[in-house]
């Protein structure tokens, strides 16, 4: 197929989560934006985010918030990225509120800020226990009304079109199994993390790190690919499929972790990696594959109001979280590493950007602080969009020819991508691979 038969657009965004949607909305309305997504528009991990979104309540909290983020990340964070995220938080949250996002309020009508693990102060806004759904659905509804934004669902990116380290677009499979290409002035990768490669994960199974595999194939810089967060508390089940997350905000409201003897064994509000390690040690001690969570600080009615989604999921398994010990176990949750970017989402390849969980600008360090993910996605997606809008450089006109016949089936390509990513994780961190990844085949 000749290049003049390909789809052409100003910017193609791969992924319809909060980062991809906010980037699309922040691009100039004069630009044609094409958003492709691997499944349906609401089948993204952003919809699953329960706990909340952080915000700098006032300038007096800056140093504390900064230190909490750095400490959770084992001080391997990029301090500049942390500063940018925190300083931008009020503007971004204000924009969300202006767009119609609803956050919970207290009895006086003031915003109800909560606290989660490793936060020393209450600085987290929330919408019940479905904050990600509230934000992402609001952005999606608005994006659908924009005449310059087009959505294409059930379409999978399988390659980048590039020459001399300049990105010209992507190659993809559509929902009918047809191969095609999209030529674009700029490409934004917002494909999320790698949870679909793990046996136990809170992510959707189709979130398989496609951007990371293509970065490795094309020599695009990656960073900290072994910095993968294991969430301490997912609802234990022997059923196959995605693990149901029990948000850290439940522990922030007073939930405790108990072992087989009904004893507390850790400070539940420590950073996630610390709590996860404590749970793993307790499971080894008792020869079990789970521990227990109980919320003694709330009545059933209070818990149902504050955590309706989580309360219902536990009840479906036969547990009232305020009265019963709910079995929980760790599962893969989030990718701190990824495609290396600066604070504007710029990658090592010209005209290629990465945002959200796909990107690694160092803001999270080795371990992400609770409820920083939505904020990070929003802040740096906007900065990437602004950078594209202000870019007056001229891209070389010699677009490389694309041979669609060279690509094998989507299934074979996805299998290849998994091996590429897992091999890189094993190379970077054999111990992590042995502990969490060695049963994936």
C-alpha positions as a Markdown table, in Angstrom:
| # | Residue | x | y | z |
|---|---|---|---|---|
| 1 | Unk | 0.0 | 0.0 | 0.0 |
| 2 | Unk | 1.3 | 3.4 | -0.9 |
| 3 | Unk | 1.8 | 6.1 | 1.7 |
| 4 | Unk | -0.8 | 8.4 | 0.1 |
| 5 | Unk | -3.4 | 5.8 | 0.9 |
| 6 | Unk | -2.7 | 5.9 | 4.6 |
| 7 | Unk | -4.7 | 7.9 | 7.2 |
| 8 | Unk | -3.1 | 11.2 | 7.9 |
| 9 | Unk | -3.7 | 13.4 | 11.0 |
| 10 | Unk | -1.9 | 16.1 | 13.0 |
| 11 | Unk | -1.6 | 14.0 | 16.2 |
| 12 | Unk | -2.3 | 10.4 | 16.9 |
| 13 | Unk | -2.8 | 9.4 | 20.6 |
| 14 | Unk | -2.5 | 5.7 | 21.4 |
| 15 | Unk | -4.6 | 5.1 | 24.5 |
| 16 | Unk | -7.9 | 6.5 | 25.8 |
| 17 | Unk | -7.2 | 6.7 | 29.5 |
| 18 | Unk | -7.0 | 9.9 | 31.5 |
| 19 | Unk | -3.6 | 10.9 | 30.1 |
| 20 | Unk | -4.5 | 10.4 | 26.4 |
| 21 | Unk | -7.9 | 12.1 | 26.8 |
| 22 | Unk | -6.5 | 15.1 | 28.7 |
| 23 | Unk | -3.7 | 15.5 | 26.1 |
| 24 | Unk | -6.3 | 15.4 | 23.3 |
| 25 | Unk | -8.4 | 18.1 | 25.0 |
| 26 | Unk | -5.4 | 20.3 | 25.7 |
| 27 | Unk | -4.2 | 20.3 | 22.0 |
| 28 | Unk | -5.3 | 23.2 | 19.9 |
| 29 | Unk | -8.8 | 22.8 | 18.4 |
| 30 | Unk | -7.3 | 23.6 | 15.0 |
| 31 | Unk | -5.4 | 20.3 | 15.2 |
| 32 | Unk | -6.9 | 17.1 | 14.0 |
| 33 | Unk | -6.5 | 14.5 | 16.7 |
| 34 | Unk | -7.0 | 10.7 | 16.3 |
| 35 | Unk | -7.3 | 8.6 | 19.4 |
| 36 | Unk | -7.0 | 4.9 | 19.0 |
| 37 | Unk | -7.6 | 2.4 | 21.8 |
| 38 | Unk | -7.0 | -1.3 | 22.0 |
| 39 | Unk | -10.5 | -2.2 | 23.3 |
| 40 | Unk | -13.6 | -0.1 | 24.0 |
| 41 | Unk | -13.1 | 3.5 | 25.2 |
| 42 | Unk | -13.9 | 2.7 | 28.8 |
| 43 | Unk | -11.7 | -0.4 | 29.0 |
| 44 | Unk | -8.8 | 1.5 | 30.5 |
| 45 | Unk | -7.1 | 1.3 | 33.8 |
| 46 | Unk | -7.9 | 5.0 | 34.5 |
| 47 | Unk | -11.5 | 3.9 | 35.0 |
| 48 | Unk | -10.4 | 1.5 | 37.7 |
| 49 | Unk | -8.5 | 4.1 | 39.9 |
| 50 | Unk | -10.3 | 4.1 | 43.2 |
| 51 | Unk | -8.6 | 6.1 | 45.9 |
| 52 | Unk | -8.4 | 9.7 | 44.6 |
| 53 | Unk | -6.2 | 12.4 | 43.2 |
| 54 | Unk | -3.6 | 14.4 | 45.2 |
| 55 | Unk | -3.5 | 18.2 | 45.3 |
| 56 | Unk | -1.4 | 20.8 | 47.0 |
| 57 | Unk | -4.0 | 22.3 | 49.4 |
| 58 | Unk | -1.9 | 25.3 | 50.2 |
| 59 | Unk | 1.7 | 26.4 | 50.0 |
| 60 | Unk | 2.4 | 25.3 | 53.6 |
| 61 | Unk | 2.0 | 21.7 | 52.5 |
| 62 | Unk | 4.5 | 21.9 | 49.7 |
| 63 | Unk | 7.5 | 20.7 | 51.6 |
| 64 | Unk | 5.6 | 17.9 | 53.3 |
| 65 | Unk | 4.0 | 16.7 | 50.1 |
| 66 | Unk | 7.4 | 16.9 | 48.3 |
| 67 | Unk | 9.1 | 14.8 | 51.0 |
| 68 | Unk | 6.3 | 12.3 | 51.2 |
| 69 | Unk | 6.6 | 11.7 | 47.4 |
| 70 | Unk | 10.4 | 11.5 | 47.6 |
| 71 | Unk | 10.4 | 9.2 | 50.6 |
| 72 | Unk | 7.9 | 6.8 | 49.0 |
| 73 | Unk | 10.1 | 6.7 | 45.9 |
| 74 | Unk | 13.2 | 5.8 | 48.0 |
| 75 | Unk | 14.6 | 9.2 | 46.9 |
| 76 | Unk | 15.2 | 7.9 | 43.4 |
| 77 | Unk | 12.7 | 10.4 | 42.1 |
| 78 | Unk | 13.6 | 13.2 | 39.7 |
| 79 | Unk | 13.1 | 16.2 | 42.1 |
| 80 | Unk | 12.3 | 18.5 | 39.2 |
| 81 | Unk | 9.5 | 16.3 | 38.0 |
| 82 | Unk | 8.1 | 16.1 | 41.6 |
| 83 | Unk | 8.2 | 19.9 | 41.9 |
| 84 | Unk | 6.5 | 20.4 | 38.5 |
| 85 | Unk | 3.7 | 17.9 | 39.4 |
| 86 | Unk | 3.0 | 19.5 | 42.8 |
| 87 | Unk | 3.2 | 23.1 | 41.7 |
| 88 | Unk | 0.8 | 22.3 | 38.8 |
| 89 | Unk | -1.7 | 20.4 | 40.9 |
| 90 | Unk | -4.0 | 23.2 | 41.8 |
| 91 | Unk | -4.4 | 24.5 | 38.2 |
| 92 | Unk | -5.1 | 21.0 | 36.9 |
| 93 | Unk | -7.6 | 20.1 | 39.6 |
| 94 | Unk | -9.3 | 23.5 | 39.1 |
| 95 | Unk | -9.6 | 22.7 | 35.4 |
| 96 | Unk | -11.2 | 19.3 | 36.2 |
| 97 | Unk | -13.7 | 21.0 | 38.5 |
| 98 | Unk | -14.5 | 23.6 | 35.8 |
| 99 | Unk | -15.1 | 20.7 | 33.4 |
| 100 | Unk | -17.6 | 19.2 | 35.7 |
| 101 | Unk | -15.7 | 16.6 | 37.7 |
| 102 | Unk | -17.5 | 16.1 | 41.1 |
| 103 | Unk | -15.4 | 15.5 | 44.2 |
| 104 | Unk | -16.9 | 14.4 | 47.6 |
| 105 | Unk | -17.6 | 17.1 | 50.1 |
| 106 | Unk | -18.2 | 17.0 | 53.9 |
| 107 | Unk | -21.3 | 18.1 | 55.9 |
| 108 | Unk | -20.3 | 21.8 | 55.5 |
| 109 | Unk | -20.0 | 21.6 | 51.7 |
| 110 | Unk | -16.2 | 21.7 | 51.8 |
| 111 | Unk | -14.0 | 19.3 | 49.9 |
| 112 | Unk | -13.5 | 16.1 | 51.9 |
| 113 | Unk | -9.7 | 15.5 | 51.7 |
| 114 | Unk | -8.6 | 12.0 | 52.7 |
| 115 | Unk | -5.3 | 10.4 | 53.5 |
| 116 | Unk | -3.6 | 7.2 | 52.3 |
| 117 | Unk | -0.4 | 5.3 | 52.9 |
| 118 | Unk | 2.8 | 7.3 | 53.3 |
| 119 | Unk | 0.9 | 10.6 | 53.3 |
| 120 | Unk | 1.3 | 12.6 | 56.5 |
| 121 | Unk | -1.5 | 14.9 | 55.7 |
| 122 | Unk | -5.0 | 14.7 | 54.2 |
| 123 | Unk | -4.5 | 16.0 | 50.6 |
| 124 | Unk | -6.5 | 13.5 | 48.4 |
| 125 | Unk | -9.7 | 14.5 | 46.7 |
| 126 | Unk | -12.0 | 11.6 | 45.8 |
| 127 | Unk | -15.3 | 10.7 | 44.3 |
| 128 | Unk | -16.6 | 7.8 | 46.5 |
| 129 | Unk | -14.3 | 4.9 | 45.6 |
| 130 | Unk | -14.4 | 5.5 | 41.8 |
| 131 | Unk | -12.4 | 8.7 | 41.4 |
| 132 | Unk | -10.7 | 7.5 | 38.2 |
| 133 | Unk | -14.1 | 6.7 | 36.6 |
| 134 | Unk | -15.5 | 10.1 | 37.5 |
| 135 | Unk | -12.5 | 12.0 | 36.0 |
| 136 | Unk | -12.1 | 9.8 | 32.9 |
| 137 | Unk | -15.8 | 9.5 | 32.1 |
| 138 | Unk | -16.1 | 13.3 | 32.3 |
| 139 | Unk | -13.1 | 13.9 | 30.0 |
| 140 | Unk | -14.4 | 11.3 | 27.6 |
| 141 | Unk | -17.9 | 12.8 | 27.4 |
| 142 | Unk | -16.4 | 16.2 | 26.6 |
| 143 | Unk | -13.9 | 14.8 | 24.1 |
| 144 | Unk | -16.7 | 13.1 | 22.2 |
| 145 | Unk | -18.2 | 16.6 | 21.5 |
| 146 | Unk | -15.1 | 18.0 | 20.0 |
| 147 | Unk | -15.1 | 18.1 | 16.2 |
| 148 | Unk | -11.3 | 17.9 | 16.0 |
| 149 | Unk | -11.1 | 14.6 | 18.0 |
| 150 | Unk | -11.8 | 11.3 | 16.4 |
| 151 | Unk | -11.9 | 7.9 | 18.2 |
| 152 | Unk | -11.1 | 4.6 | 16.7 |
| 153 | Unk | -11.7 | 1.6 | 19.1 |
| 154 | Unk | -10.5 | -2.0 | 19.1 |
| 155 | Unk | -7.3 | -1.0 | 17.2 |
| 156 | Unk | -3.9 | -2.3 | 18.3 |
| 157 | Unk | -0.6 | -0.5 | 17.6 |
| 158 | Unk | 2.0 | -3.0 | 16.3 |
| 159 | Unk | 4.8 | -0.7 | 15.1 |
| 160 | Unk | 6.2 | 2.8 | 14.9 |
| 161 | Unk | 6.9 | 4.4 | 11.5 |
| 162 | Unk | 10.3 | 6.1 | 11.9 |
| 163 | Unk | 13.4 | 7.1 | 10.0 |
| 164 | Unk | 16.6 | 8.6 | 11.3 |
| 165 | Unk | 15.1 | 8.7 | 14.8 |
| 166 | Unk | 12.1 | 10.8 | 13.7 |
| 167 | Unk | 8.6 | 9.4 | 14.2 |
| 168 | Unk | 6.1 | 9.6 | 11.4 |
| 169 | Unk | 3.3 | 7.6 | 12.7 |
| 170 | Unk | 2.2 | 4.1 | 13.6 |
| 171 | Unk | 1.2 | 0.7 | 12.1 |
| 172 | Unk | -1.8 | -1.0 | 13.6 |
| 173 | Unk | -4.4 | -3.8 | 13.3 |
| 174 | Unk | -8.0 | -2.8 | 13.3 |
| 175 | Unk | -10.9 | -4.7 | 14.8 |
| 176 | Unk | -11.4 | -6.7 | 11.6 |
| 177 | Unk | -7.8 | -8.0 | 11.5 |
| 178 | Unk | -6.8 | -5.6 | 8.7 |
| 179 | Unk | -3.4 | -3.9 | 8.8 |
| 180 | Unk | -3.0 | -0.2 | 8.2 |
| 181 | Unk | -0.9 | 2.8 | 9.0 |
| 182 | Unk | -1.5 | 6.3 | 10.4 |
| 183 | Unk | 0.8 | 9.1 | 9.4 |
| 184 | Unk | 1.0 | 12.0 | 11.9 |
| 185 | Unk | 3.0 | 15.0 | 12.7 |
| 186 | Unk | 3.2 | 13.8 | 16.3 |
| 187 | Unk | 2.6 | 10.6 | 18.2 |
| 188 | Unk | 1.6 | 10.4 | 21.8 |
| 189 | Unk | 2.0 | 7.1 | 23.6 |
| 190 | Unk | -0.5 | 6.6 | 26.4 |
| 191 | Unk | -0.9 | 2.9 | 26.5 |
| 192 | Unk | -0.7 | 2.4 | 30.2 |
| 193 | Unk | 1.5 | -0.2 | 32.0 |
| 194 | Unk | 2.2 | -3.9 | 31.7 |
| 195 | Unk | -0.4 | -5.6 | 34.0 |
| 196 | Unk | -1.7 | -7.9 | 31.2 |
| 197 | Unk | 1.6 | -9.7 | 31.2 |
| 198 | Unk | 1.2 | -10.8 | 34.8 |
| 199 | Unk | -0.8 | -13.8 | 36.1 |
| 200 | Unk | -2.2 | -11.6 | 38.9 |
| 201 | Unk | -2.8 | -7.9 | 38.2 |
| 202 | Unk | -5.3 | -5.2 | 38.9 |
| 203 | Unk | -4.9 | -4.1 | 35.3 |
| 204 | Unk | -7.1 | -5.0 | 32.3 |
| 205 | Unk | -5.6 | -8.0 | 30.5 |
| 206 | Unk | -5.1 | -6.1 | 27.2 |
| 207 | Unk | -2.7 | -3.6 | 28.9 |
| 208 | Unk | 0.4 | -5.4 | 27.8 |
| 209 | Unk | 3.1 | -2.7 | 27.5 |
| 210 | Unk | 3.1 | -2.4 | 23.7 |
| 211 | Unk | 4.9 | 1.0 | 23.8 |
| 212 | Unk | 7.7 | -0.5 | 25.8 |
| 213 | Unk | 8.3 | -3.4 | 23.4 |
| 214 | Unk | 8.4 | -1.0 | 20.5 |
| 215 | Unk | 10.8 | 1.3 | 22.3 |
| 216 | Unk | 13.1 | -1.6 | 22.8 |
| 217 | Unk | 12.8 | -2.6 | 19.1 |
| 218 | Unk | 13.5 | 1.0 | 17.9 |
| 219 | Unk | 16.2 | 2.0 | 20.3 |
| 220 | Unk | 14.1 | 4.6 | 22.2 |
| 221 | Unk | 15.3 | 5.3 | 25.7 |
| 222 | Unk | 13.6 | 3.5 | 28.5 |
| 223 | Unk | 14.1 | 4.0 | 32.2 |
| 224 | Unk | 13.7 | 1.8 | 35.3 |
| 225 | Unk | 11.8 | -1.0 | 33.5 |
| 226 | Unk | 12.1 | -3.1 | 36.7 |
| 227 | Unk | 10.4 | -0.5 | 38.9 |
| 228 | Unk | 7.0 | -2.3 | 39.0 |
| 229 | Unk | 4.6 | -1.7 | 41.9 |
| 230 | Unk | 2.9 | -4.6 | 43.6 |
| 231 | Unk | -0.2 | -3.4 | 45.3 |
| 232 | Unk | -0.6 | -4.9 | 48.8 |
| 233 | Unk | -4.3 | -5.5 | 48.9 |
| 234 | Unk | -6.4 | -7.1 | 46.2 |
| 235 | Unk | -9.4 | -9.2 | 47.0 |
| 236 | Unk | -8.3 | -12.8 | 47.2 |
| 237 | Unk | -10.0 | -15.1 | 44.8 |
| 238 | Unk | -9.2 | -18.4 | 43.0 |
| 239 | Unk | -11.1 | -17.2 | 40.0 |
| 240 | Unk | -9.2 | -16.3 | 36.8 |
| 241 | Unk | -9.0 | -12.8 | 35.5 |
| 242 | Unk | -8.2 | -9.3 | 36.8 |
| 243 | Unk | -7.7 | -8.9 | 40.5 |
| 244 | Unk | -10.1 | -6.5 | 42.3 |
| 245 | Unk | -8.2 | -3.7 | 44.0 |
| 246 | Unk | -9.1 | -2.8 | 47.6 |
| 247 | Unk | -7.9 | 0.8 | 47.7 |
| 248 | Unk | -5.3 | 2.1 | 50.0 |
| 249 | Unk | -7.9 | 4.7 | 51.0 |
| 250 | Unk | -9.7 | 1.9 | 53.0 |
| 251 | Unk | -6.6 | 1.6 | 55.2 |
| 252 | Unk | -6.5 | 5.4 | 55.3 |
| 253 | Unk | -9.9 | 5.3 | 56.9 |
| 254 | Unk | -8.8 | 2.8 | 59.5 |
| 255 | Unk | -8.7 | -0.7 | 58.0 |
| 256 | Unk | -6.2 | -3.1 | 59.6 |
| 257 | Unk | -4.3 | -6.1 | 58.2 |
| 258 | Unk | -4.4 | -9.3 | 60.2 |
| 259 | Unk | -2.6 | -12.6 | 59.9 |
| 260 | Unk | -4.0 | -16.2 | 60.4 |
| 261 | Unk | -4.0 | -15.6 | 64.1 |
| 262 | Unk | -6.0 | -12.5 | 63.8 |
| 263 | Unk | -3.0 | -10.3 | 64.8 |
| 264 | Unk | -1.9 | -7.0 | 63.3 |
| 265 | Unk | 1.6 | -7.4 | 61.9 |
| 266 | Unk | 2.5 | -4.0 | 60.2 |
| 267 | Unk | 1.7 | -0.3 | 60.0 |
| 268 | Unk | -0.9 | -0.3 | 57.3 |
| 269 | Unk | -0.1 | 3.3 | 56.2 |
| 270 | Unk | 3.5 | 2.7 | 55.2 |
| 271 | Unk | 4.5 | 2.9 | 51.5 |
| 272 | Unk | 3.0 | 0.2 | 49.3 |
| 273 | Unk | 6.2 | -1.7 | 48.8 |
| 274 | Unk | 6.9 | -1.9 | 52.5 |
| 275 | Unk | 3.3 | -3.2 | 53.2 |
| 276 | Unk | 3.6 | -5.6 | 50.4 |
| 277 | Unk | 6.8 | -7.1 | 51.7 |
| 278 | Unk | 5.3 | -7.3 | 55.2 |
| 279 | Unk | 2.4 | -9.3 | 53.8 |
| 280 | Unk | 4.6 | -11.6 | 51.8 |
| 281 | Unk | 6.7 | -12.4 | 54.9 |
| 282 | Unk | 3.5 | -13.1 | 56.9 |
| 283 | Unk | 2.2 | -15.4 | 54.2 |
| 284 | Unk | 5.5 | -17.3 | 54.2 |
| 285 | Unk | 5.4 | -17.6 | 58.0 |
| 286 | Unk | 1.9 | -19.2 | 58.0 |
| 287 | Unk | 2.2 | -21.0 | 54.6 |
| 288 | Unk | -0.8 | -19.2 | 53.1 |
| 289 | Unk | -1.4 | -17.2 | 50.0 |
| 290 | Unk | -3.3 | -14.4 | 51.6 |
| 291 | Unk | -3.8 | -12.3 | 54.8 |
| 292 | Unk | -6.9 | -10.5 | 56.0 |
| 293 | Unk | -8.3 | -6.9 | 56.0 |
| 294 | Unk | -10.9 | -5.6 | 58.4 |
| 295 | Unk | -12.4 | -2.1 | 58.7 |
| 296 | Unk | -13.4 | -1.7 | 62.4 |
| 297 | Unk | -13.7 | 2.1 | 62.3 |
| 298 | Unk | -16.9 | 2.2 | 60.2 |
| 299 | Unk | -20.4 | 0.7 | 60.3 |
| 300 | Unk | -21.7 | -1.2 | 57.3 |
| 301 | Unk | -23.8 | 1.8 | 56.3 |
| 302 | Unk | -20.8 | 4.2 | 56.5 |
| 303 | Unk | -18.5 | 1.9 | 54.6 |
| 304 | Unk | -21.2 | 1.4 | 51.9 |
| 305 | Unk | -21.5 | 5.1 | 51.5 |
| 306 | Unk | -17.8 | 5.9 | 51.4 |
| 307 | Unk | -16.7 | 2.8 | 49.5 |
| 308 | Unk | -19.8 | 1.6 | 47.5 |
| 309 | Unk | -17.9 | -0.2 | 44.8 |
| 310 | Unk | -15.4 | -2.0 | 47.2 |
| 311 | Unk | -18.1 | -2.8 | 49.7 |
| 312 | Unk | -20.3 | -4.4 | 47.1 |
| 313 | Unk | -17.4 | -6.5 | 45.6 |
| 314 | Unk | -16.6 | -7.8 | 49.1 |
| 315 | Unk | -20.3 | -8.6 | 49.8 |
| 316 | Unk | -20.5 | -10.5 | 46.6 |
| 317 | Unk | -17.8 | -12.7 | 47.9 |
| 318 | Unk | -19.6 | -13.1 | 51.2 |
| 319 | Unk | -17.7 | -10.5 | 53.3 |
| 320 | Unk | -18.9 | -7.4 | 55.2 |
| 321 | Unk | -15.6 | -5.6 | 55.5 |
| 322 | Unk | -16.7 | -3.9 | 58.7 |
| 323 | Unk | -17.4 | -7.2 | 60.4 |
| 324 | Unk | -15.6 | -9.9 | 58.6 |
| 325 | Unk | -12.0 | -10.6 | 57.9 |
| 326 | Unk | -11.7 | -10.1 | 54.1 |
| 327 | Unk | -8.9 | -12.2 | 52.4 |
| 328 | Unk | -6.4 | -10.0 | 50.5 |
| 329 | Unk | -3.3 | -10.7 | 48.6 |
| 330 | Unk | -0.7 | -8.6 | 46.7 |
| 331 | Unk | -0.9 | -8.3 | 42.9 |
| 332 | Unk | 0.9 | -6.3 | 40.1 |
| 333 | Unk | -0.6 | -2.8 | 39.9 |
| 334 | Unk | 1.5 | 0.0 | 38.4 |
| 335 | Unk | 4.6 | 0.7 | 36.3 |
| 336 | Unk | 6.9 | 3.4 | 37.7 |
| 337 | Unk | 9.4 | 2.9 | 34.9 |
| 338 | Unk | 8.7 | 3.2 | 31.2 |
| 339 | Unk | 9.6 | 5.3 | 28.1 |
| 340 | Unk | 12.1 | 7.9 | 29.4 |
| 341 | Unk | 10.8 | 11.5 | 29.0 |
| 342 | Unk | 11.5 | 15.0 | 30.2 |
| 343 | Unk | 8.9 | 17.0 | 32.1 |
| 344 | Unk | 7.2 | 17.8 | 28.7 |
| 345 | Unk | 6.7 | 14.2 | 27.7 |
| 346 | Unk | 9.5 | 14.4 | 25.1 |
| 347 | Unk | 11.1 | 11.1 | 24.4 |
| 348 | Unk | 14.5 | 10.3 | 22.8 |
| 349 | Unk | 12.8 | 10.1 | 19.4 |
| 350 | Unk | 11.7 | 13.3 | 17.6 |
| 351 | Unk | 8.0 | 13.9 | 17.4 |
| 352 | Unk | 7.3 | 11.0 | 19.8 |
| 353 | Unk | 5.8 | 11.7 | 23.2 |
| 354 | Unk | 4.9 | 9.5 | 26.1 |
| 355 | Unk | 2.5 | 10.4 | 29.0 |
| 356 | Unk | 0.8 | 8.7 | 31.9 |
| 357 | Unk | 1.9 | 5.3 | 33.1 |
| 358 | Unk | 3.7 | 4.7 | 29.8 |
| 359 | Unk | 6.1 | 7.5 | 30.5 |
| 360 | Unk | 8.9 | 7.7 | 33.0 |
| 361 | Unk | 10.0 | 11.2 | 33.9 |
| 362 | Unk | 11.2 | 10.1 | 37.4 |
| 363 | Unk | 8.3 | 11.6 | 39.3 |
| 364 | Unk | 7.6 | 8.3 | 41.2 |
| 365 | Unk | 11.1 | 7.1 | 41.8 |
| 366 | Unk | 11.3 | 3.4 | 42.8 |
| 367 | Unk | 7.8 | 3.3 | 44.4 |
| 368 | Unk | 4.7 | 5.5 | 43.6 |
| 369 | Unk | 3.0 | 7.4 | 46.4 |
| 370 | Unk | -0.7 | 6.6 | 46.6 |
| 371 | Unk | -3.0 | 8.8 | 44.5 |
| 372 | Unk | -0.2 | 10.5 | 42.6 |
| 373 | Unk | -0.9 | 8.5 | 39.4 |
| 374 | Unk | -4.0 | 10.5 | 38.2 |
| 375 | Unk | -2.3 | 13.8 | 39.0 |
| 376 | Unk | 0.9 | 12.8 | 37.2 |
| 377 | Unk | -1.0 | 11.7 | 34.1 |
| 378 | Unk | -3.0 | 15.0 | 34.0 |
| 379 | Unk | -0.1 | 17.4 | 34.6 |
| 380 | Unk | 2.4 | 15.9 | 32.1 |
| 381 | Unk | -0.2 | 15.2 | 29.5 |
| 382 | Unk | -1.1 | 18.9 | 29.4 |
| 383 | Unk | 2.6 | 19.8 | 29.2 |
| 384 | Unk | 3.1 | 17.4 | 26.3 |
| 385 | Unk | 0.1 | 18.9 | 24.5 |
| 386 | Unk | 1.4 | 22.4 | 25.1 |
| 387 | Unk | 4.8 | 21.4 | 23.8 |
| 388 | Unk | 3.3 | 20.1 | 20.6 |
| 389 | Unk | 1.2 | 23.2 | 20.2 |
| 390 | Unk | 4.2 | 25.5 | 20.5 |
| 391 | Unk | 6.5 | 23.4 | 18.2 |
| 392 | Unk | 7.2 | 25.3 | 15.1 |
| 393 | Unk | 9.9 | 23.0 | 13.7 |
| 394 | Unk | 9.5 | 21.4 | 10.3 |
| 395 | Unk | 9.6 | 17.7 | 10.0 |
| 396 | Unk | 11.5 | 16.1 | 7.1 |
| 397 | Unk | 9.1 | 15.4 | 4.3 |
| 398 | Unk | 10.7 | 12.1 | 3.2 |
| 399 | Unk | 8.2 | 9.8 | 4.9 |
| 400 | Unk | 9.5 | 6.2 | 4.9 |
| 401 | Unk | 7.7 | 3.6 | 2.9 |
| 402 | Unk | 5.8 | 1.1 | 5.0 |
| 403 | Unk | 5.6 | -2.6 | 4.0 |
| 404 | Unk | 2.5 | -3.9 | 5.7 |
| 405 | Unk | 3.1 | -7.4 | 4.3 |
| 406 | Unk | 6.1 | -7.9 | 6.6 |
| 407 | Unk | 4.0 | -8.0 | 9.7 |
| 408 | Unk | 2.8 | -11.4 | 11.1 |
| 409 | Unk | -0.5 | -11.9 | 13.0 |
| 410 | Unk | -1.5 | -9.7 | 15.9 |
| 411 | Unk | -1.2 | -12.7 | 18.2 |
| 412 | Unk | 2.3 | -13.5 | 17.2 |
| 413 | Unk | 3.3 | -9.9 | 17.5 |
| 414 | Unk | 1.8 | -9.7 | 21.0 |
| 415 | Unk | 3.7 | -12.8 | 22.0 |
| 416 | Unk | 6.9 | -11.3 | 20.7 |
| 417 | Unk | 6.3 | -8.1 | 22.7 |
| 418 | Unk | 5.8 | -10.0 | 25.9 |
| 419 | Unk | 9.1 | -11.9 | 25.6 |
| 420 | Unk | 10.9 | -8.6 | 24.7 |
| 421 | Unk | 9.5 | -6.9 | 27.8 |
| 422 | Unk | 10.0 | -9.8 | 30.2 |
| 423 | Unk | 13.6 | -10.4 | 29.0 |
| 424 | Unk | 14.3 | -6.7 | 29.7 |
| 425 | Unk | 12.8 | -6.9 | 33.2 |
| 426 | Unk | 14.9 | -10.1 | 33.9 |
| 427 | Unk | 18.0 | -8.3 | 32.6 |
| 428 | Unk | 17.4 | -5.3 | 34.8 |
| 429 | Unk | 16.3 | -7.1 | 38.0 |
| 430 | Unk | 16.7 | -10.9 | 38.2 |
| 431 | Unk | 15.4 | -11.0 | 41.7 |
| 432 | Unk | 12.2 | -9.2 | 41.0 |
| 433 | Unk | 11.7 | -11.4 | 37.9 |
| 434 | Unk | 12.2 | -14.5 | 39.9 |
| 435 | Unk | 9.8 | -13.4 | 42.6 |
| 436 | Unk | 6.9 | -12.0 | 40.5 |
| 437 | Unk | 7.4 | -13.0 | 36.8 |
| 438 | Unk | 8.9 | -16.5 | 36.6 |
| 439 | Unk | 5.5 | -18.2 | 36.3 |
| 440 | Unk | 4.2 | -16.1 | 33.5 |
| 441 | Unk | 4.7 | -18.6 | 30.7 |
